Amino acid sequence: MEKFRKLPNFQPKSGTMQFLRFSSLRKDVENTLFVGLGVPNDLTHEKLRQAAGKAYAKLVSEKVKNVCILVDDFKKVIKPKNLLVFLRAFGEGFILASYEFKKYKKPENKEHDHNSLENIVFLCTDTGLKNQLEKELSEVQAIGQAVNLTRDWSNEPSNIGTPEFYANQSKKLAQKYGLKCRILNKKDAQKENMGLFLGVGQGAEKEGFVVVLEYEPKGVKKHKTTIAFVGKGVTFDSGGISLKTALKMEEMKHDMTGAATVMGATVLASLWKSPNHIVSIMAFTENMPDGKAIQPGNILVSRSGKTVEVINTDAEGRLILGDALDFAQDFKPDVIIDAATLTGAVSIALGKHCCGVLGNDNAVISQLQKVGDSQGERIWQLPLYDEYFEDLKSNVADMKNATNDSQGGTIRAAIFLKQFIRKGTRWAHLDIASTATDLSHISYYPKKGSSGIYVRTLAKFAMEFRK
């Protein structure tokens, strides 16, 4: 094998590959794929993930079905102290790259549908390392379950993926993963005085639902830390009376990805046996423009009692989250993290290389960023100065949900949310609108559709956060 490593047309730079066919020469090895990792001292977890993603794509293109990854080869270029975590990262890249959404696609024949690897084996001669690696890879398999759940939910077409569909799915998943589940229907939401949530959905024929999940860690003392996750679940966002343009409106089925991310993160944290108590609130509804829909100029009363003048019905996510955040605080969490495809403005500010984070506690934000970096899921903080709320003051209500210009859209949305955070509650908001879909520049994400990004970050945060 060593002589093949030194082929003149193969330079082992990060991301390079050389595929060789041995089927006519050897019976035990059909093919070999050499993957360049670059300079050993420059290796990072993310480079390993991306190398694995590229390797997966190459193997699929060569119609390979069974793969054996030689751990001993990694030992030649990776320091022993880093070997286990780097191998785990490589496994993550493989499993995250393997996703395809083909639920509604009928192939012409089975052969065309078989375009993925069937078996992946890590071959290790070191027994001690092998046992440790098996544990790490079991956690990687959990990542695959959770992230692909989020991707599946987000990719579901809105005629199937209705609020009721996700409420029912939540019940099933709660039973599967040992979570408590409570579903609030329209009447329940009325009793909870969720005027903002109900206002957004009143133009839709389909009933909205609020899903409450709870994960209780076993064997943990009574005074445990409670983390609340809150997710925006607009199963289709037409914009309401403030109708969106037709261009890419089909992608508005993804406007529930915040809720899907929260679901995936809760499942993953439970599989990893987080030591923290987790409460997850997911608010599912449609935003449709029929004769019952809210209109610009309407005033809604929130669960907190604050009133909101509706300027733009397409600024609906912040309305839903306003009530959901208030509801989440009844559980007295030590920290709240919400995730939402909230503003197009975040893509203008940050592009598709990171999401935006805003909040009222820099220590929480710093920890989120640190965890995100470790997972290859970048998070960048935007300012949340109180002066930004001046633009949202209303002459007829406590606040407006939007303004008539596009300045600081992501910050304005977050400062609106901040009005529903009670004094003393630690809170951070993730605007994932630009990263929720179409991250084709990263090898282990699907070229189109939901990325599933930030599931790993939120689950890891749930594992590590302490008061």
Wavefront OBJ file of the C-alpha trace (Angstrom):
o trace
v 0.000 0.000 0.000
v 2.841 2.382 0.748
v 3.872 2.663 -2.899
v 0.341 3.662 -3.844
v 0.446 6.470 -1.289
v 3.367 7.923 -3.212
v 1.666 8.034 -6.592
v 2.643 11.271 -8.383
v -0.982 12.171 -9.128
v -2.031 11.864 -5.490
v -1.038 14.662 -3.167
v -2.309 14.022 0.378
v -3.633 17.541 0.856
v -6.780 17.955 2.862
v -9.771 16.909 0.764
v -7.859 15.090 -1.988
v -8.685 11.489 -2.919
v -7.416 8.667 -5.087
v -9.637 5.684 -5.922
v -7.911 2.479 -7.109
v -9.565 -0.695 -8.360
v -7.951 -3.965 -7.250
v -10.709 -6.370 -8.270
v -8.540 -8.006 -10.953
v -5.467 -8.185 -8.736
v -6.693 -9.205 -5.265
v -9.589 -11.230 -3.935
v -9.643 -9.785 -0.393
v -9.743 -6.120 -1.452
v -11.831 -4.951 -4.397
v -10.986 -1.258 -4.265
v -9.029 1.224 -2.165
v -9.778 4.880 -1.548
v -6.907 7.039 -0.312
v -8.122 10.159 1.498
v -5.794 13.099 1.977
v -5.873 14.688 5.429
v -3.183 17.300 4.931
v -0.567 18.306 7.504
v -1.138 16.338 10.747
v -0.664 19.389 12.985
v -3.360 21.257 11.059
v -6.015 18.577 11.458
v -9.283 19.572 13.127
v -12.512 17.742 13.890
v -14.249 19.663 11.128
v -11.612 18.778 8.525
v -12.127 15.111 9.417
v -15.904 15.442 9.060
v -15.577 17.110 5.681
v -12.995 14.576 4.501
v -15.420 11.801 5.434
v -18.263 13.572 3.622
v -16.188 13.795 0.443
v -15.069 10.188 0.800
v -18.676 9.070 1.175
v -19.697 10.897 -2.009
v -16.791 9.368 -3.926
v -17.581 5.843 -2.746
v -21.238 6.229 -3.695
v -20.277 7.550 -7.143
v -18.102 4.446 -7.602
v -21.095 2.265 -6.572
v -19.259 0.819 -3.582
v -21.529 -1.001 -1.118
v -19.247 -2.200 1.673
v -16.478 -0.144 3.249
v -13.746 -0.999 5.727
v -12.042 2.004 7.352
v -8.496 1.155 8.480
v -8.008 2.688 11.924
v -4.320 1.768 11.942
v -3.755 4.117 9.007
v -5.158 7.005 11.074
v -2.716 6.134 13.865
v 0.149 6.911 11.505
v -0.832 10.577 11.116
v -2.834 11.441 14.258
v -1.408 11.836 17.738
v -2.659 9.182 20.218
v -4.354 11.761 22.456
v -6.446 12.998 19.496
v -7.074 9.675 17.795
v -10.413 8.748 19.377
v -12.123 12.113 18.920
v -10.804 12.427 15.373
v -12.082 8.977 14.478
v -15.426 9.956 15.945
v -15.465 13.096 13.792
v -14.711 10.990 10.723
v -17.617 8.727 11.639
v -19.876 11.755 12.049
v -18.987 12.946 8.558
v -19.861 9.553 7.107
v -23.209 9.202 8.853
v -24.289 12.794 8.213
v -23.369 12.492 4.530
v -25.469 9.360 4.079
v -28.851 11.101 4.312
v -31.306 11.234 1.424
v -34.963 12.243 1.448
v -36.630 9.792 -0.940
v -39.914 9.200 0.844
v -42.015 10.343 -2.104
v -39.664 9.386 -4.933
v -40.431 6.193 -6.821
v -37.326 4.971 -8.689
v -37.669 3.349 -12.105
v -36.050 0.245 -10.656
v -34.440 -0.905 -7.428
v -30.944 -0.643 -8.833
v -31.305 3.091 -9.342
v -32.523 3.451 -5.772
v -29.466 1.658 -4.350
v -27.049 4.561 -4.382
v -25.767 4.492 -0.818
v -23.322 2.451 1.211
v -24.778 -0.586 2.945
v -22.059 -1.455 5.477
v -19.320 0.628 7.080
v -16.827 -1.074 9.383
v -13.973 0.456 11.381
v -11.161 -2.131 11.443
v -8.963 -1.788 14.531
v -6.200 -4.145 15.751
v -5.882 -2.451 19.158
v -8.455 -4.112 21.455
v -8.462 -1.281 23.995
v -8.967 1.354 21.309
v -11.612 -0.805 19.660
v -13.750 -0.877 22.828
v -13.474 2.892 23.247
v -14.265 3.451 19.592
v -17.399 1.302 19.790
v -18.739 3.583 22.519
v -17.965 6.703 20.492
v -19.555 5.251 17.372
v -22.726 4.377 19.286
v -23.037 8.082 20.074
v -22.388 8.853 16.404
v -25.254 6.542 15.448
v -27.461 8.514 17.834
v -26.428 11.675 15.972
v -27.557 10.067 12.738
v -30.971 9.230 14.215
v -31.560 12.699 15.634
v -30.215 14.832 12.786
v -32.016 12.761 10.170
v -35.228 13.073 12.174
v -34.866 16.853 11.986
v -34.109 16.670 8.263
v -37.100 14.425 7.607
v -39.449 16.727 9.497
v -38.198 19.829 7.734
v -38.319 18.220 4.280
v -41.880 16.959 4.727
v -44.238 18.684 2.241
v -46.726 20.927 3.998
v -49.780 19.048 2.716
v -48.532 16.074 4.757
v -46.517 17.939 7.403
v -49.418 19.744 9.039
v -49.484 20.928 12.665
v -51.546 17.857 13.527
v -49.005 15.594 11.794
v -46.141 16.941 13.913
v -48.219 16.763 17.091
v -48.958 13.097 16.422
v -45.361 12.383 15.458
v -44.218 14.020 18.696
v -46.418 11.669 20.708
v -44.953 8.632 18.961
v -41.380 9.808 19.351
v -41.937 10.683 22.998
v -43.105 7.134 23.639
v -40.154 5.717 21.686
v -37.512 7.739 23.524
v -39.043 7.838 26.993
v -40.119 11.495 26.998
v -43.161 13.085 28.562
v -45.454 14.677 26.004
v -48.341 17.102 26.313
v -50.247 18.535 23.345
v -52.102 21.851 23.530
v -54.876 22.228 20.942
v -56.719 25.409 20.004
v -58.975 25.348 23.073
v -55.980 24.763 25.340
v -54.132 27.663 23.709
v -57.182 29.874 24.281
v -57.193 28.939 27.962
v -53.492 29.856 28.066
v -54.342 33.240 26.488
v -51.913 32.646 23.605
v -53.292 35.488 21.528
v -50.184 35.864 19.367
v -49.945 32.161 18.499
v -53.664 31.938 17.776
v -53.583 35.161 15.773
v -51.013 33.801 13.354
v -53.027 30.646 12.761
v -56.513 32.125 12.505
v -56.323 32.376 8.700
v -55.580 28.674 8.345
v -58.136 25.875 8.046
v -55.795 23.487 9.853
v -55.700 23.716 13.643
v -52.472 24.715 15.358
v -50.878 22.751 18.199
v -48.272 23.459 20.858
v -46.151 20.442 21.786
v -44.520 20.223 25.214
v -41.836 17.580 25.661
v -39.947 16.807 28.860
v -36.828 14.745 29.357
v -36.115 13.700 32.939
v -32.589 12.396 33.638
v -32.410 9.268 35.736
v -30.440 9.145 38.973
v -30.025 12.913 39.223
v -30.593 14.879 42.433
v -33.827 16.801 42.837
v -32.230 20.236 42.401
v -31.128 19.629 38.816
v -30.603 22.188 36.097
v -33.533 22.815 33.751
v -32.966 23.831 30.136
v -35.843 25.034 27.976
v -35.719 24.743 24.196
v -38.298 26.655 22.160
v -38.841 26.128 18.425
v -40.793 27.960 15.750
v -42.997 25.523 13.833
v -44.718 27.336 10.959
v -45.539 24.349 8.762
v -46.194 26.622 5.797
v -45.634 30.357 5.674
v -47.450 32.113 2.848
v -46.817 35.448 4.557
v -50.506 35.792 5.364
v -52.201 38.969 4.117
v -48.681 40.373 3.602
v -48.275 37.694 0.935
v -44.814 36.544 -0.073
v -43.711 36.546 -3.705
v -44.034 33.313 -5.665
v -40.262 32.915 -6.030
v -39.165 30.005 -3.833
v -42.400 30.039 -1.849
v -42.281 26.219 -1.975
v -39.364 26.417 0.441
v -41.650 27.846 3.105
v -42.418 24.264 4.151
v -39.047 24.588 5.916
v -40.310 27.405 8.162
v -40.853 24.860 10.935
v -37.164 23.897 11.032
v -36.660 25.611 14.390
v -39.168 23.196 15.932
v -37.626 20.286 14.014
v -34.198 21.252 15.352
v -35.526 21.351 18.912
v -37.097 17.915 18.436
v -33.871 16.430 17.110
v -31.799 18.018 19.874
v -34.155 16.721 22.571
v -34.010 13.201 21.177
v -30.227 13.313 20.881
v -29.779 14.671 24.414
v -31.977 11.854 25.723
v -29.976 9.233 23.808
v -26.768 10.714 25.209
v -28.376 10.627 28.695
v -28.030 14.313 29.486
v -27.745 15.034 33.227
v -30.042 18.061 32.824
v -33.820 18.314 32.830
v -35.033 19.482 29.394
v -38.338 21.126 28.544
v -38.976 21.610 24.828
v -41.793 23.779 23.486
v -42.674 23.521 19.793
v -45.416 25.745 18.396
v -46.918 24.421 15.137
v -49.278 26.417 12.931
v -49.763 27.647 9.373
v -49.710 31.275 8.231
v -52.402 31.582 5.564
v -54.284 34.518 3.971
v -57.993 33.686 4.042
v -60.860 35.933 5.141
v -60.264 35.172 8.810
v -56.558 36.022 8.708
v -55.101 38.806 10.833
v -54.581 42.062 8.962
v -51.936 44.767 9.162
v -53.114 47.219 11.777
v -54.750 44.577 13.978
v -53.839 44.446 17.667
v -53.214 41.116 19.405
v -52.963 40.411 23.113
v -50.082 38.113 24.081
v -50.036 35.494 26.819
v -47.906 37.849 28.900
v -50.609 40.534 28.605
v -48.554 42.806 26.357
v -50.291 44.063 23.232
v -48.837 43.958 19.727
v -49.817 46.016 16.690
v -49.411 43.889 13.576
v -47.584 45.863 10.891
v -46.625 42.914 8.707
v -48.326 39.521 8.892
v -45.174 37.940 7.442
v -43.372 38.791 10.678
v -45.286 35.928 12.253
v -42.508 33.813 13.748
v -41.752 36.343 16.456
v -45.454 36.413 17.395
v -45.544 32.648 17.870
v -42.296 32.666 19.815
v -43.495 35.507 22.049
v -46.226 33.297 23.510
v -44.082 30.142 23.462
v -41.246 31.851 25.342
v -43.656 33.175 27.952
v -45.142 29.704 28.364
v -41.684 28.113 28.673
v -40.822 30.384 31.593
v -43.616 28.843 33.665
v -41.324 25.806 34.001
v -38.743 28.029 35.754
v -35.830 27.062 33.488
v -32.266 28.048 34.307
v -31.780 28.987 30.664
v -33.919 29.252 27.524
v -32.599 28.715 24.007
v -34.957 29.293 21.100
v -34.283 28.317 17.484
v -36.135 29.727 14.509
v -35.932 30.394 10.795
v -36.863 33.909 11.779
v -35.482 36.481 9.341
v -34.172 36.671 5.806
v -32.043 39.519 7.101
v -29.698 37.102 8.863
v -28.557 35.742 5.505
v -27.692 39.273 4.385
v -25.698 39.854 7.568
v -23.942 36.490 7.878
v -24.467 34.442 4.715
v -24.584 30.648 4.964
v -21.435 30.061 7.010
v -22.950 30.631 10.469
v -26.187 31.464 12.216
v -26.851 34.521 14.344
v -27.206 34.467 18.114
v -28.638 37.225 20.286
v -29.617 37.211 23.927
v -29.376 38.731 27.388
v -26.527 36.651 28.843
v -23.049 36.740 27.313
v -21.894 33.700 29.301
v -24.673 31.567 27.791
v -23.943 32.921 24.315
v -20.224 32.260 24.744
v -20.909 28.674 25.764
v -23.199 28.166 22.779
v -20.503 29.495 20.462
v -17.853 27.277 22.020
v -20.022 24.186 21.726
v -20.980 25.132 18.178
v -17.338 25.466 17.169
v -16.599 22.003 18.559
v -19.357 20.579 16.340
v -18.405 22.528 13.228
v -21.631 24.531 13.599
v -20.617 28.168 13.749
v -22.568 30.773 15.697
v -21.945 34.522 15.563
v -23.221 37.064 18.072
v -25.105 40.150 16.938
v -25.771 43.142 19.228
v -29.030 43.521 21.122
v -28.920 47.101 22.359
v -32.150 48.319 23.968
v -32.193 51.274 21.556
v -33.266 48.906 18.782
v -36.667 48.655 20.469
v -37.333 52.349 19.802
v -38.286 51.441 16.223
v -40.865 48.939 17.473
v -42.774 51.286 19.753
v -46.407 51.677 18.726
v -48.815 54.592 19.139
v -51.742 52.237 19.772
v -50.201 49.176 21.477
v -47.245 48.188 23.651
v -45.181 47.364 20.560
v -45.242 46.674 16.834
v -44.175 43.375 15.310
v -42.218 45.042 12.485
v -41.343 48.333 10.830
v -41.646 49.489 7.227
v -37.939 49.404 6.451
v -35.402 46.598 6.344
v -32.736 47.980 8.658
v -31.407 45.590 11.317
v -34.135 43.052 10.684
v -32.545 40.204 12.630
v -31.833 42.423 15.637
v -35.297 43.932 15.615
v -36.858 40.470 15.614
v -34.720 39.472 18.595
v -35.404 42.681 20.527
v -39.113 41.937 20.017
v -38.602 38.499 21.577
v -36.706 40.024 24.464
v -39.880 41.851 25.527
v -41.316 38.472 26.553
v -38.331 37.389 28.637
v -38.971 37.914 32.335
v -36.457 39.576 34.610
v -33.757 37.158 35.753
v -34.315 34.606 32.962
v -31.206 33.743 30.961
v -32.024 33.536 27.260
v -30.424 33.192 23.843
v -32.025 33.211 20.417
v -30.642 31.361 17.375
v -31.743 32.723 14.002
v -31.070 29.747 11.716
v -32.902 31.018 8.633
v -29.842 31.115 6.374
v -28.336 27.791 7.482
v -31.427 25.590 7.829
v -31.322 24.496 4.187
v -29.038 24.108 1.170
v -25.583 23.915 2.774
v -24.048 22.235 -0.271
v -20.660 23.891 0.356
v -20.174 21.517 3.312
v -19.576 17.965 2.125
v -21.576 16.097 4.757
v -24.784 18.100 4.304
v -27.389 17.362 1.591
v -27.046 19.437 -1.552
v -30.687 20.500 -1.304
v -33.230 20.606 1.476
v -32.846 20.565 5.227
v -29.339 20.551 6.701
v -30.132 19.454 10.262
v -27.528 21.885 11.547
v -27.452 22.871 15.257
v -29.077 19.648 16.469
v -25.652 18.500 17.682
v -24.858 21.894 19.213
v -28.078 22.118 21.219
v -27.789 18.515 22.403
v -24.168 19.054 23.448
v -25.166 22.273 25.208
v -27.841 20.290 27.073
v -25.165 17.831 28.142
v -22.688 20.389 29.401
v -24.652 23.359 30.750
v -24.444 24.028 34.465
v -26.042 26.802 36.496
l 1 2 3 4 5 6 7 8 9 10 11 12 13 14 15 16 17 18 19 20 21 22 23 24 25 26 27 28 29 30 31 32 33 34 35 36 37 38 39 40 41 42 43 44 45 46 47 48 49 50 51 52 53 54 55 56 57 58 59 60 61 62 63 64 65 66 67 68 69 70 71 72 73 74 75 76 77 78 79 80 81 82 83 84 85 86 87 88 89 90 91 92 93 94 95 96 97 98 99 100 101 102 103 104 105 106 107 108 109 110 111 112 113 114 115 116 117 118 119 120 121 122 123 124 125 126 127 128 129 130 131 132 133 134 135 136 137 138 139 140 141 142 143 144 145 146 147 148 149 150 151 152 153 154 155 156 157 158 159 160 161 162 163 164 165 166 167 168 169 170 171 172 173 174 175 176 177 178 179 180 181 182 183 184 185 186 187 188 189 190 191 192 193 194 195 196 197 198 199 200 201 202 203 204 205 206 207 208 209 210 211 212 213 214 215 216 217 218 219 220 221 222 223 224 225 226 227 228 229 230 231 232 233 234 235 236 237 238 239 240 241 242 243 244 245 246 247 248 249 250 251 252 253 254 255 256 257 258 259 260 261 262 263 264 265 266 267 268 269 270 271 272 273 274 275 276 277 278 279 280 281 282 283 284 285 286 287 288 289 290 291 292 293 294 295 296 297 298 299 300 301 302 303 304 305 306 307 308 309 310 311 312 313 314 315 316 317 318 319 320 321 322 323 324 325 326 327 328 329 330 331 332 333 334 335 336 337 338 339 340 341 342 343 344 345 346 347 348 349 350 351 352 353 354 355 356 357 358 359 360 361 362 363 364 365 366 367 368 369 370 371 372 373 374 375 376 377 378 379 380 381 382 383 384 385 386 387 388 389 390 391 392 393 394 395 396 397 398 399 400 401 402 403 404 405 406 407 408 409 410 411 412 413 414 415 416 417 418 419 420 421 422 423 424 425 426 427 428 429 430 431 432 433 434 435 436 437 438 439 440 441 442 443 444 445 446 447 448 449 450 451 452 453 454 455 456 457 458 459 460 461 462 463 464 465 466 467
